[in-house]
Amino acid sequence: MYLRDNSTCQELLIETQNRRHAAEQHQDMESTRAESAGDAGADGWSARVGGVADEYLRGRETGENFPVALRVLPRHVRVHLAAVYDVARVIDDLGDEAPGDRSALLRDFRADLATIFNGARPRSPVLVRLAATVRARGLRQQPFDDLIEANLLDQRVSRYQTYADLLAYCELSANPIGRIVLEVFGVATPARAALSDRICTALQVIEHCQDVAEDRRAGRIYLPLADLDQFGVRPEDLDAPSASPQVRQLVAFEADRAQELLNSGTPLLGQLSGWARLAVSGYVAGGGAALVALRRAKWDVLSSCPRALRLDVIRQLITVRMQGRVKT
């Protein structure tokens, strides 16, 4: 199936409109939900992201650079991908937003996750849904444990000295997602996993470029400190209301490096076929669209967070399918 097929393009355009509408609804609901979660304390917050409020997770999904599960995919595939996304989203939110002892919450979630692989029933609703996917697709526990470990690391480490240090972090925070997706489609091999790792690391670095201001407010700097030094950027420069020329040069450098890494992983697409190829192409296209957004913002990631437009995702998806790489 190629995106030059008119029916597929039409479905993707409809999906874009639906996702935009969902995002607008999510913005309206978010402030009220945050207030009620705060009133309920840590237990209430955990329930909010634990799966009982699916509209919260679907709202979070609309904010991603990439389409989590394209509507043109078969329903059973979308169900499995959504189950994986929900767990990854909850893990990230426990590590980034939960009140109280986040490390304790993450360790508790890890113990609950382990019950799936021990043949018992987990407590968390998102893990109950994941259990069905684990059984149906034979998923391994290790990638999920790695995601939790990345968020535990976030509680202890707030800066990375070198690019190699950042890549090591991405091995835990990003690469497991791609490996899980390959397992969902039943196409995982060591060679494909290695290419997937390049794609996922690139997507993570791109997100770090977009979220410089948000991460700084949370007390974190993911862009390597050695690169800040190279471009004459001080950590406090990231607190400015808009990006200086030096900060823009830094972000452009990191984005160019991420694009090169992303394209080095796209040979994976030639090794896939059918729905697996379309789904992974969507993730690559989301990264390309985010790079377009960064360039459109002239690398100013402090005055606002440049986000990928859904139409740019579709354009990049067509380019990826036809040329095998993103172009910005």
C-alpha positions as CSV (number, residue, x, y, z in Angstrom):
1,M,0.0,0.0,0.0
2,Y,1.4,3.4,-1.0
3,L,0.4,6.8,0.2
4,R,-0.2,7.9,-3.4
5,D,-3.3,5.8,-3.1
6,N,-6.1,8.5,-2.9
7,S,-8.2,6.6,-0.3
8,T,-5.3,6.3,2.1
9,C,-4.4,10.0,1.8
10,Q,-8.0,10.9,2.4
11,E,-8.1,8.8,5.6
12,L,-4.9,10.4,6.8
13,L,-6.4,13.9,6.2
14,I,-9.5,12.9,8.1
15,E,-7.4,11.6,10.9
16,T,-5.5,14.9,11.0
17,Q,-8.7,16.8,11.5
18,N,-9.9,14.5,14.2
19,R,-6.7,14.7,16.1
20,R,-6.7,18.5,16.0
21,H,-10.3,18.5,17.3
22,A,-9.3,16.1,20.1
23,A,-6.3,18.3,21.0
24,E,-8.6,21.3,21.4
25,Q,-10.9,19.4,23.6
26,H,-7.9,18.2,25.7
27,Q,-6.7,21.7,26.3
28,D,-10.2,22.6,27.7
29,M,-10.2,19.6,30.0
30,E,-6.6,19.7,31.3
31,S,-6.8,22.6,33.7
32,T,-9.8,21.2,35.5
33,R,-8.3,17.7,35.7
34,A,-5.1,19.0,37.1
35,E,-6.9,20.9,39.8
36,S,-8.9,17.9,40.8
37,A,-5.9,15.6,40.8
38,G,-4.0,18.0,43.0
39,D,-6.9,18.1,45.5
40,A,-6.9,14.3,45.6
41,G,-3.2,14.0,46.4
42,A,-0.8,11.3,45.1
43,D,-3.4,8.6,45.0
44,G,-5.8,10.6,43.0
45,W,-3.0,11.6,40.5
46,S,-2.0,7.9,40.1
47,A,-5.6,7.0,39.4
48,R,-5.8,9.8,36.8
49,V,-2.8,8.4,34.8
50,G,-3.5,4.8,35.8
51,G,-5.9,4.2,33.0
52,V,-9.3,4.9,34.6
53,A,-9.5,8.3,32.7
54,D,-8.9,7.3,29.1
55,E,-9.6,10.7,27.8
56,Y,-6.5,11.9,29.6
57,L,-4.3,9.4,27.8
58,R,-6.0,10.1,24.4
59,G,-5.4,13.8,25.0
60,R,-1.8,13.2,25.7
61,E,-1.6,11.1,22.5
62,T,-2.7,14.1,20.4
63,G,0.4,16.1,21.7
64,E,2.9,13.6,20.4
65,N,5.1,14.4,17.3
66,F,4.2,11.1,15.7
67,P,0.9,9.3,15.1
68,V,0.8,6.6,17.8
69,A,-1.5,4.3,15.8
70,L,-2.7,5.5,12.4
71,R,-6.4,5.0,11.9
72,V,-5.7,3.2,8.6
73,L,-4.1,0.4,10.6
74,P,-6.3,-2.6,11.5
75,R,-8.1,-2.2,14.7
76,H,-6.3,-5.0,16.5
77,V,-3.0,-3.4,15.7
78,R,-4.2,0.0,16.9
79,V,-5.4,-1.6,20.2
80,H,-2.0,-3.2,20.8
81,L,0.0,0.0,20.0
82,A,-2.4,2.1,22.2
83,A,-1.8,-0.3,25.1
84,V,1.9,0.0,24.7
85,Y,1.7,3.8,24.4
86,D,-0.5,4.2,27.5
87,V,2.0,2.3,29.7
88,A,4.9,4.3,28.3
89,R,2.9,7.5,28.9
90,V,2.0,6.6,32.4
91,I,5.7,5.8,33.2
92,D,6.8,9.2,31.9
93,D,4.1,11.1,33.7
94,L,5.0,9.3,37.0
95,G,8.6,10.4,36.5
96,D,7.8,13.9,35.4
97,E,4.6,15.1,37.1
98,A,3.5,12.9,40.0
99,P,3.5,14.6,43.4
100,G,5.3,13.0,46.3
101,D,8.0,10.3,46.0
102,R,8.2,9.7,42.3
103,S,10.9,7.0,42.7
104,A,8.6,5.1,45.0
105,L,5.7,5.4,42.6
106,L,7.9,4.2,39.7
107,R,9.1,1.2,41.7
108,D,5.6,0.3,42.7
109,F,4.5,0.5,39.1
110,R,7.4,-1.7,38.1
111,A,6.3,-4.3,40.7
112,D,2.8,-4.2,39.3
113,L,4.2,-4.6,35.8
114,A,6.1,-7.7,36.8
115,T,2.9,-9.4,37.8
116,I,2.0,-9.6,34.1
117,F,5.0,-11.7,33.4
118,N,4.6,-13.8,36.6
119,G,1.1,-14.9,35.5
120,A,-0.9,-12.7,37.9
121,R,-3.3,-9.8,37.4
122,P,-1.9,-6.3,37.8
123,R,-3.8,-3.6,39.7
124,S,-3.3,-0.7,37.2
125,P,-6.0,-0.5,34.4
126,V,-3.3,0.3,31.8
127,L,-1.4,-2.8,32.8
128,V,-4.5,-4.9,32.6
129,R,-4.8,-3.8,29.0
130,L,-1.1,-4.3,28.4
131,A,-1.4,-7.9,29.7
132,A,-3.7,-8.8,26.8
133,T,-1.1,-7.4,24.4
134,V,1.8,-9.2,26.1
135,R,0.0,-12.5,25.8
136,A,-1.2,-11.9,22.2
137,R,2.2,-10.7,20.9
138,G,4.7,-12.4,23.2
139,L,6.2,-9.1,24.4
140,R,9.2,-9.2,26.7
141,Q,9.5,-7.5,30.1
142,Q,12.9,-5.9,29.7
143,P,12.0,-3.0,27.4
144,F,9.3,-1.9,29.9
145,D,11.7,-2.2,32.8
146,D,14.2,0.0,30.8
147,L,11.6,2.7,30.4
148,I,11.0,2.7,34.1
149,E,14.8,2.8,34.8
150,A,15.1,5.8,32.6
151,N,12.6,7.7,34.7
152,L,14.2,6.6,37.9
153,L,17.4,8.0,36.4
154,D,15.6,11.3,35.8
155,Q,15.1,11.5,39.6
156,R,18.9,11.4,40.2
157,V,20.5,12.9,37.0
158,S,19.5,16.3,35.6
159,R,22.3,17.0,33.2
160,Y,24.4,15.1,30.7
161,Q,28.0,16.1,30.0
162,T,28.6,14.6,26.6
163,Y,26.6,13.4,23.6
164,A,27.7,9.9,24.4
165,D,26.1,10.3,27.8
166,L,22.9,11.4,26.2
167,L,22.9,8.5,23.8
168,A,23.3,6.1,26.8
169,Y,20.3,7.7,28.4
170,C,18.3,7.2,25.2
171,E,19.1,3.5,25.3
172,L,16.8,3.4,28.2
173,S,14.3,6.2,27.6
174,A,13.6,5.8,23.8
175,N,15.0,2.7,22.2
176,P,12.8,0.2,24.1
177,I,9.7,1.7,22.4
178,G,10.9,0.8,19.0
179,R,11.9,-2.6,20.0
180,I,8.4,-3.2,21.5
181,V,6.8,-2.0,18.3
182,L,8.8,-4.5,16.3
183,E,7.7,-7.2,18.7
184,V,4.0,-6.1,18.4
185,F,4.3,-6.7,14.6
186,G,6.3,-9.9,15.0
187,V,9.2,-8.6,12.9
188,A,11.9,-8.1,15.5
189,T,15.5,-9.2,14.7
190,P,18.8,-7.9,16.1
191,A,19.6,-6.1,12.8
192,R,16.2,-4.4,12.7
193,A,16.4,-3.5,16.4
194,A,19.7,-1.8,15.8
195,L,18.2,0.4,13.0
196,S,15.1,1.0,15.2
197,D,17.4,2.3,18.0
198,R,18.8,4.9,15.6
199,I,15.3,6.1,14.8
200,C,14.1,6.2,18.4
201,T,17.2,7.9,19.7
202,A,16.8,10.6,17.0
203,L,13.2,11.1,17.9
204,Q,14.2,11.5,21.6
205,V,16.9,14.1,20.8
206,I,14.4,16.0,18.6
207,E,12.0,16.1,21.5
208,H,14.7,17.3,23.8
209,C,15.3,20.2,21.3
210,Q,11.7,21.1,21.3
211,D,11.3,20.9,25.1
212,V,14.4,22.9,26.2
213,A,12.4,25.5,28.1
214,E,10.0,23.0,29.7
215,D,12.9,20.8,30.8
216,R,14.8,23.7,32.1
217,R,11.7,24.7,34.2
218,A,11.8,21.2,35.6
219,G,15.4,21.6,36.5
220,R,16.8,19.5,33.7
221,I,19.1,20.1,30.7
222,Y,19.2,17.2,28.3
223,L,21.3,18.9,25.6
224,P,25.0,18.0,26.3
225,L,26.8,20.5,28.5
226,A,29.9,20.1,26.2
227,D,27.8,21.3,23.3
228,L,26.5,24.3,25.4
229,D,30.2,25.2,26.0
230,Q,31.0,24.8,22.3
231,F,28.4,27.4,21.4
232,G,29.0,29.7,24.3
233,V,25.7,28.9,26.0
234,R,25.3,29.1,29.7
235,P,22.6,27.1,31.5
236,E,21.0,30.4,32.7
237,D,20.7,31.5,29.0
238,L,18.0,28.8,28.7
239,D,15.8,30.8,31.2
240,A,15.5,33.7,28.7
241,P,12.1,34.6,27.2
242,S,13.5,34.0,23.7
243,A,16.5,32.2,22.3
244,S,19.8,34.1,21.7
245,P,21.7,33.5,18.5
246,Q,24.0,31.2,20.4
247,V,21.1,29.1,21.7
248,R,19.6,28.9,18.2
249,Q,22.9,27.7,16.8
250,L,23.1,25.1,19.5
251,V,19.5,23.8,18.8
252,A,20.2,23.8,15.1
253,F,23.4,21.7,15.6
254,E,21.5,19.2,17.7
255,A,18.6,19.0,15.3
256,D,20.9,18.5,12.3
257,R,22.7,15.7,14.2
258,A,19.3,14.1,15.0
259,Q,18.2,14.3,11.4
260,E,21.3,12.5,10.3
261,L,20.7,9.8,12.9
262,L,17.1,9.5,11.9
263,N,17.9,9.0,8.3
264,S,20.6,6.5,9.1
265,G,17.8,4.3,10.6
266,T,15.4,4.6,7.7
267,P,16.9,1.5,5.9
268,L,14.7,-0.3,8.4
269,L,11.7,0.6,6.3
270,G,13.0,-1.4,3.4
271,Q,13.2,-4.5,5.6
272,L,9.6,-4.1,6.7
273,S,6.4,-4.6,4.7
274,G,2.6,-4.1,5.1
275,W,1.3,-2.5,8.3
276,A,4.6,-2.6,10.1
277,R,6.2,-0.5,7.4
278,L,3.4,2.0,7.4
279,A,3.4,2.3,11.2
280,V,7.2,2.8,11.5
281,S,7.1,5.2,8.5
282,G,4.6,7.3,10.5
283,Y,7.0,7.5,13.5
284,V,9.9,8.6,11.2
285,A,7.6,11.1,9.5
286,G,6.6,12.6,12.9
287,G,10.3,13.2,13.6
288,G,10.7,14.9,10.2
289,A,7.7,17.1,10.8
290,A,9.1,18.1,14.2
291,L,12.4,19.1,12.5
292,V,10.4,21.2,10.1
293,A,8.7,22.9,13.1
294,L,12.0,23.7,14.7
295,R,13.3,25.1,11.4
296,R,10.1,27.1,11.0
297,A,10.6,28.6,14.5
298,K,14.2,29.5,13.5
299,W,15.4,27.3,16.3
300,D,13.8,29.5,19.0
301,V,12.7,26.9,21.5
302,L,12.4,29.3,24.4
303,S,9.6,31.7,23.4
304,S,7.3,28.7,22.6
305,C,7.6,25.0,22.0
306,P,7.7,24.3,18.2
307,R,5.3,21.4,17.6
308,A,4.8,19.3,14.4
309,L,1.8,20.2,12.3
310,R,-0.2,17.1,11.2
311,L,-0.2,18.2,7.6
312,D,3.6,18.3,7.8
313,V,3.5,14.7,9.2
314,I,1.5,13.7,6.1
315,R,4.0,15.4,3.8
316,Q,6.9,13.8,5.5
317,L,5.1,10.4,5.4
318,I,4.8,10.7,1.6
319,T,8.5,11.7,1.3
320,V,9.6,8.9,3.5
321,R,7.6,6.3,1.6
322,M,8.8,7.6,-1.7
323,Q,12.4,8.5,-0.9
324,G,13.2,6.6,2.2
325,R,14.4,9.6,4.3
326,V,13.0,12.8,5.9
327,K,13.8,16.1,4.2
328,T,13.6,19.5,5.9
